[in-house]
Amino acid sequence: MARRIAAGAAYGGGGVGLVGAATVGLVLAEVRLARRHVGNGSGGRVPVADGVYGHAYDIPGEPPLRLTMLGDSTAAGQGVHRAGQTPGALLASGLAAVAERPVELRNVALPGARSDDLDRQVALVLSGAFPVPDICVIMVGANDVTHRMPPTRSVRHLSAAVRRLRTAGAEVVVGTCPDLGTIEPVQQPLRWLARRASRQLAAAQTIGVVEQGGRTVSLGDLLGPEFEANPRELFGPDNYHPSAEGYATAAMAVLPTLCAALGLWPAEEERPDVSRREGFLPVARAAAEAASEAGTEVTAAMPTGPRGPWALLKRRRRRRVPEAEPATRPL
């Protein structure tokens, strides 16, 4: 299914659905009930975390690394009260510590955004008002599922965004659609359908992103098994967005891939580790495995062969993200 969705996105198809028509009425009723208890991904104050992190590593004459966040409320950091608790601030602080270099963070993510808003966000990033980022992190997909955006359209917009950013010279890491089946107030059968739709979209996103030269990290951790086991700790007050602890968990999963994309990870850890079930796979198979196991990275590895493009699947060891200090605003 993921391969069909990605192919439809690449070649203009739009008829691949995630849920059969016979279930639509029941699903819509469940959605209305769930939205009475949780936020719908929009609204609410989001802390402004833009600025420079890692002042201890400042070297006169050397510019900071530039990190830009794009996507929806998850990328923006909705659900927490302090800027240092947002995923952008956590990633900027972690990247600064690994690179031993300041990191300038800019966030153009919009709460409630779907993948079709990435066109606007990328235009902001590449407008010329700011230098092209060294690396971009995109987190998007949850609102596509809850608003029933056709998955082929969703993947088409995401792939185009990655292509534009890569063409401009930025590295790109995408946190794929989280598992919405773990949202506590959602009942069956919507819970099962949401999980199925989320994972299918995440796998299709992986195929589209890798084919455009980006890397993906599956964000099942964001609303996955750890959240399901500890909802009071890892969800925020609205039972929808992550808490500070939840964002820290997600940042720990994304940071190693962020560093690897910039060549900052130890060379010995770039080789596949058979003991962790890492290796080279056809991209569709790698995407399916990543969607079912949170924190898994997929990146392009080999030219297209008889079974299509190949990818490297890695299960990187997580590194604790240092607590983000207050940033200074860039001039």
ABEGO torsion letter per residue (X at the ends): XAAAAAAAAAAGBAABBABBAAAAAAAAAAAAAAAAABBAGBEEBBBBABEBBGAAABBBGBBBBBBBBBEBAAAAGBGBABAAABAAAAAAAAAAAAAGBBBBBBBABBBGBBAAAAAAAAAAAAAGABBBBABBBBBBGAAAAAAGBBAAAAAAAAAAAAAAAAAAGBBBBBBBBBBAAABAABBOAAAAAAAAAAAAAAAAAAAAAAAAGBBBBBAAAAABAAAAABAAAABBAAGABBBAAAAAAAAAAAAAAAAAAAGABBAAAABBBAAAGBEBBBAAAAAAAAAABBGBBBBBABBBBAAEBBBBBBBBBBBBBBBBBBBBBBX
